[in-house]
């Protein structure tokens, strides 16, 4: 009898002990804050928006239980627009949350936004032209644009102009230019204008990436041979012997119609190697070609007699009159 009572008491104690442990286990919670550590100041380019992921890459997010990622980071307060920053200082207050909802103490990071990016002048590095093609520096500058990460509407400054006044004389003339943004970042560009009477009456633009673009008047039809000769003159075609043919020639049927036409020249070498060169031809309705006029017969005869009068008649008379002054 006594043994049965003791066994019942022991079983009851065991049951009560298990329940107390279960109740105790159910009340265990995570109340420990996560922690943000890392650098508290950074310098970033002003042209780029700042994201939570970018900030998290600069920091260490730690917790006793949770595995934290940038998605757990919160940007609570900022003194600037991180998605559209401007040059200067900006502060951001950050916290991180763990799975239990515990928030870290605020972490302050100072961001210095700077502009170290140079503007870019986009346009040709070489222009080939025939002496009879009218071209002035104002027209040349229309071929260039300036882009910058922060400063709008930058004007190009011409530092040197060897071309003005020489446009109809054969030779190579340089125009040096500069673009500067609001904080003093500068970009320099040199354009060489090559004037040669072996060229067709057109402009041939060669860009820094060696892409080629012709501009020709709708009143002038360039022959295929003249186009190839221009490419050879500019060293855009190899010196080796080859057979040239057009793989694509959109221009030949539309010489009088303004527009842009794609061209592909194929070169077949005796070795069996084949190369292609692609470029564009722009037909323009406002492109000026100055064709020297031939004087008429009347103008020629008049000019001849005027020369005789000025040099053989009036010249001696003026000399004699001068003796009596």
C-alpha positions as CSV (number, residue, x, y, z in Angstrom):
1,X,0.0,0.0,0.0
2,X,2.7,2.4,1.0
3,X,4.6,1.5,-2.2
4,X,1.6,2.4,-4.3
5,X,1.2,5.8,-2.7
6,X,4.9,6.6,-3.1
7,X,4.7,5.6,-6.8
8,X,1.7,7.8,-7.4
9,X,3.3,10.8,-5.7
10,X,6.5,10.3,-7.8
11,X,4.4,10.2,-11.0
12,X,2.6,13.4,-10.0
13,X,5.9,15.2,-9.3
14,X,7.3,14.1,-12.6
15,X,4.2,15.4,-14.4
16,X,4.3,18.7,-12.6
17,X,8.0,19.1,-13.2
18,X,7.5,18.6,-17.0
19,X,4.8,21.2,-17.1
20,X,6.8,23.7,-15.2
21,X,9.7,23.3,-17.6
22,X,7.3,23.7,-20.6
23,X,5.9,26.8,-19.2
24,X,9.3,28.2,-18.5
25,X,10.5,27.4,-22.0
26,X,7.5,29.2,-23.5
27,X,8.4,32.4,-21.8
28,X,12.0,32.6,-23.1
29,X,12.3,35.6,-25.6
30,X,15.0,37.5,-27.5
31,X,15.3,41.0,-26.1
32,X,18.9,41.7,-27.1
33,X,19.4,44.6,-29.5
34,X,21.2,44.1,-32.8
35,X,24.3,46.3,-33.4
36,X,25.5,48.5,-36.2
37,X,29.3,49.0,-36.5
38,X,31.6,50.3,-39.2
39,X,32.8,53.6,-40.7
40,X,30.8,56.7,-39.8
41,X,31.9,58.9,-42.7
42,X,32.3,58.3,-46.4
43,X,32.9,60.3,-49.6
44,X,30.7,59.5,-52.6
45,X,30.2,60.8,-56.1
46,X,27.3,63.3,-56.3
47,X,26.0,61.8,-59.6
48,X,24.8,58.6,-58.0
49,X,21.8,58.0,-55.7
50,X,22.6,56.3,-52.4
51,X,20.7,53.1,-51.5
52,X,20.3,51.1,-48.4
53,X,22.3,48.3,-49.9
54,X,25.2,50.6,-50.6
55,X,25.2,51.9,-47.0
56,X,24.9,48.3,-45.7
57,X,28.0,47.4,-47.6
58,X,29.9,50.0,-45.6
59,X,28.7,48.6,-42.2
60,X,28.6,45.5,-40.1
61,X,25.1,44.4,-39.0
62,X,25.3,41.9,-36.2
63,X,22.7,40.1,-33.9
64,X,22.8,37.3,-31.3
65,X,20.1,35.3,-33.2
66,X,19.2,36.8,-36.5
67,X,21.3,36.8,-39.7
68,X,20.9,40.4,-40.8
69,X,21.0,41.7,-44.4
70,X,20.7,45.1,-46.0
71,X,17.0,44.6,-46.2
72,X,16.8,44.8,-42.4
73,X,18.4,48.3,-42.4
74,X,16.2,51.3,-42.0
75,X,17.0,54.9,-42.9
76,X,15.2,56.9,-40.3
77,X,16.4,60.5,-40.9
78,X,18.5,62.3,-43.4
79,X,19.6,65.9,-43.9
80,X,19.5,65.6,-47.7
81,X,17.8,63.7,-50.5
82,X,19.9,60.5,-50.8
83,X,18.3,59.7,-54.1
84,X,19.1,63.1,-55.7
85,X,22.1,64.4,-53.7
86,X,23.9,67.7,-54.1
87,X,27.5,68.6,-53.5
88,X,28.2,69.0,-49.7
89,X,27.7,67.2,-46.4
90,X,24.8,65.0,-45.5
91,X,24.0,62.9,-42.4
92,X,21.8,59.8,-42.2
93,X,20.5,58.1,-39.1
94,X,20.3,54.3,-39.5
95,X,18.8,51.5,-37.4
96,X,18.6,47.8,-38.0
97,X,15.8,45.4,-36.9
98,X,16.2,41.7,-36.0
99,X,13.5,39.1,-36.5
100,X,12.1,39.7,-33.0
101,X,11.6,43.4,-33.8
102,X,14.5,44.6,-31.6
103,X,15.9,47.8,-33.0
104,X,19.6,48.8,-32.8
105,X,20.7,52.1,-31.3
106,X,20.8,54.8,-34.0
107,X,23.9,54.9,-36.1
108,X,24.9,58.3,-37.6
109,X,26.9,58.3,-40.9
110,X,28.2,61.4,-42.5
111,X,28.3,61.4,-46.3
112,X,30.4,64.0,-48.2
113,X,29.1,64.3,-51.8
114,X,31.7,65.5,-54.3
115,X,31.9,66.0,-58.1
116,X,35.1,64.5,-59.5
117,X,33.6,63.6,-62.9
118,X,34.8,65.6,-65.9
119,X,32.4,66.8,-68.5
120,X,32.6,65.2,-71.9
121,X,32.8,66.8,-75.3
122,X,31.3,64.5,-77.9
123,X,32.1,65.2,-81.6
124,X,34.6,64.5,-84.4
125,X,38.3,64.4,-83.9
126,X,38.9,65.0,-87.6
127,X,37.0,66.7,-90.4
128,X,38.1,66.2,-94.0
129,X,36.8,68.8,-96.5
130,X,37.2,70.0,-100.1
131,X,38.4,73.6,-100.5
132,X,35.1,74.5,-102.3
133,X,33.0,73.3,-99.3
134,X,31.9,76.2,-97.2
135,X,32.7,75.7,-93.5
136,X,33.1,78.2,-90.7
137,X,33.9,77.6,-87.0
138,X,30.3,78.4,-86.0
139,X,29.2,75.5,-88.2
140,X,31.9,73.3,-86.8
141,X,30.8,73.9,-83.2
142,X,27.3,72.8,-84.1
143,X,28.7,69.3,-84.4
144,X,29.7,69.1,-80.7
145,X,27.7,68.5,-77.6
146,X,28.8,68.6,-73.9
147,X,27.4,66.2,-71.3
148,X,28.1,66.3,-67.5
149,X,26.9,64.5,-64.5
150,X,25.9,67.6,-62.5
151,X,26.3,70.9,-64.4
152,X,23.8,71.6,-67.2
153,X,24.2,73.7,-70.3
154,X,28.0,73.9,-70.3
155,X,29.4,76.0,-73.2
156,X,32.5,75.0,-75.1
157,X,35.4,77.4,-75.0
158,X,37.6,77.7,-78.0
159,X,41.2,77.9,-76.8
160,X,42.9,78.1,-80.2
161,X,41.6,78.4,-83.8
162,X,44.1,77.8,-86.6
163,X,41.3,77.2,-89.2
164,X,39.5,80.6,-89.5
165,X,40.7,82.4,-92.6
166,X,42.4,79.3,-94.0
167,X,39.3,77.2,-94.9
168,X,40.0,77.3,-98.7
169,X,43.7,76.6,-98.5
170,X,44.9,73.0,-98.4
171,X,46.5,72.0,-95.2
172,X,45.7,70.7,-91.7
173,X,44.3,73.1,-89.1
174,X,43.7,72.5,-85.4
175,X,40.9,73.8,-83.2
176,X,41.4,73.3,-79.5
177,X,38.5,73.5,-77.2
178,X,37.6,73.1,-73.5
179,X,34.5,72.3,-71.4
180,X,34.5,73.1,-67.7
181,X,31.8,72.3,-65.1
182,X,30.7,74.4,-62.1
183,X,33.3,72.9,-59.8
184,X,36.3,73.2,-62.2
185,X,36.5,69.8,-63.7
186,X,37.8,70.3,-67.3
187,X,37.8,68.3,-70.5
188,X,40.0,69.2,-73.5
189,X,39.4,68.2,-77.1
190,X,41.4,68.8,-80.3
191,X,39.8,68.8,-83.7
192,X,41.9,68.6,-86.9
193,X,40.4,70.0,-90.1
194,X,42.1,68.6,-93.2
195,X,41.5,70.5,-96.4
196,X,42.4,68.6,-99.6
197,X,41.2,69.1,-103.2
198,X,41.3,65.3,-103.8
199,X,38.3,64.9,-101.5
200,X,34.7,65.0,-102.8
201,X,32.7,68.1,-102.2
202,X,31.5,66.9,-98.8
203,X,32.5,66.8,-95.2
204,X,33.9,63.5,-93.8
205,X,33.8,63.3,-90.1
206,X,35.9,60.8,-88.1
207,X,35.1,60.4,-84.5
208,X,37.4,59.4,-81.7
209,X,36.1,55.8,-81.9
210,X,37.0,55.9,-85.6
211,X,33.4,55.8,-86.7
212,X,32.8,57.7,-90.0
213,X,30.1,60.1,-91.1
214,X,29.8,61.9,-94.4
215,X,27.7,65.1,-94.8
216,X,26.9,66.1,-98.4
217,X,24.6,68.5,-100.1
218,X,21.6,67.1,-101.9
219,X,22.8,69.1,-104.9
220,X,26.1,67.1,-105.1
221,X,26.1,63.4,-105.9
222,X,29.2,61.6,-104.7
223,X,30.5,58.9,-106.9
224,X,31.6,55.6,-105.4
225,X,35.2,56.1,-106.5
226,X,35.3,59.5,-104.8
227,X,34.0,58.0,-101.5
228,X,36.6,55.3,-101.6
229,X,39.3,57.8,-102.4
230,X,38.3,59.9,-99.4
231,X,38.5,56.9,-97.2
232,X,41.9,56.0,-98.5
233,X,43.1,59.6,-98.1
234,X,42.0,59.6,-94.4
235,X,43.9,56.3,-93.8
236,X,40.6,54.6,-92.9
237,X,41.3,51.9,-95.5
238,X,44.3,49.6,-95.5
239,X,47.3,50.0,-97.8
240,X,47.3,46.4,-98.9
241,X,45.9,45.3,-102.2
242,X,42.2,44.4,-102.2
243,X,39.1,44.4,-104.4
244,X,36.5,46.8,-103.1
245,X,32.8,46.3,-103.5
246,X,29.6,47.6,-101.9
247,X,28.0,45.2,-99.5
248,X,25.4,47.9,-98.6
249,X,24.9,51.2,-100.5
250,X,21.7,53.0,-99.5
251,X,23.0,56.3,-100.8
252,X,23.3,55.7,-104.5
253,X,19.5,55.8,-105.2
254,X,18.8,58.7,-102.8
255,X,21.5,61.3,-103.5
256,X,18.9,64.1,-103.8
257,X,16.8,63.1,-100.8
258,X,17.8,64.4,-97.3
259,X,18.3,61.7,-94.8
260,X,20.9,59.3,-93.3
261,X,22.0,56.3,-95.4
262,X,24.0,53.3,-94.2
263,X,27.0,52.1,-96.2
264,X,29.2,49.0,-95.9
265,X,32.3,48.6,-98.1
266,X,33.7,45.1,-98.5
267,X,37.4,44.5,-99.1
268,X,38.4,41.1,-100.5
269,X,42.2,40.4,-100.3
270,X,44.1,38.0,-102.4
271,X,44.8,35.9,-99.3
272,X,41.1,35.1,-99.0
273,X,40.6,37.5,-96.1
274,X,37.5,39.7,-96.2
275,X,37.0,42.8,-94.2
276,X,34.2,45.4,-94.1
277,X,33.9,49.1,-93.2
278,X,30.6,50.5,-92.2
279,X,29.7,54.3,-92.1
280,X,26.9,56.7,-92.8
281,X,26.2,59.4,-95.4
282,X,24.0,62.2,-94.4
283,X,22.3,64.1,-97.3
284,X,21.5,67.6,-96.2
285,X,19.3,70.2,-97.8
286,X,21.0,73.1,-96.1
287,X,24.6,72.1,-96.6
288,X,26.6,74.7,-98.4
289,X,28.9,73.9,-101.3
290,X,30.7,76.9,-102.8
291,X,31.4,76.2,-106.5
292,X,33.8,78.8,-108.0
293,X,32.0,80.5,-110.9
294,X,33.7,80.7,-114.3
295,X,33.8,84.4,-115.6
296,X,31.8,85.0,-118.7
297,X,33.5,86.1,-122.0
298,X,32.3,89.7,-121.5
299,X,33.7,89.8,-117.9
300,X,37.0,88.4,-119.2
301,X,37.4,90.9,-122.0
302,X,36.4,93.8,-119.7
303,X,38.9,92.7,-117.1
304,X,41.7,92.5,-119.8
305,X,41.1,96.1,-121.0
306,X,40.8,97.3,-117.4
307,X,44.2,95.9,-116.7
308,X,45.7,97.6,-119.8
309,X,44.2,100.9,-118.8
310,X,45.3,100.7,-115.2
311,X,48.9,99.5,-115.9
312,X,49.8,100.9,-119.3
313,X,47.8,104.1,-119.6
314,X,46.7,105.5,-116.3
315,X,49.9,104.4,-114.5
316,X,52.3,106.4,-116.7
317,X,50.0,109.4,-116.7
318,X,49.9,109.4,-112.9
319,X,53.7,109.2,-112.8
320,X,54.1,112.2,-115.1
321,X,51.6,114.2,-113.1
322,X,53.5,113.4,-110.0
323,X,56.6,115.0,-111.4
324,X,55.0,118.4,-111.4
325,X,53.6,118.2,-107.9
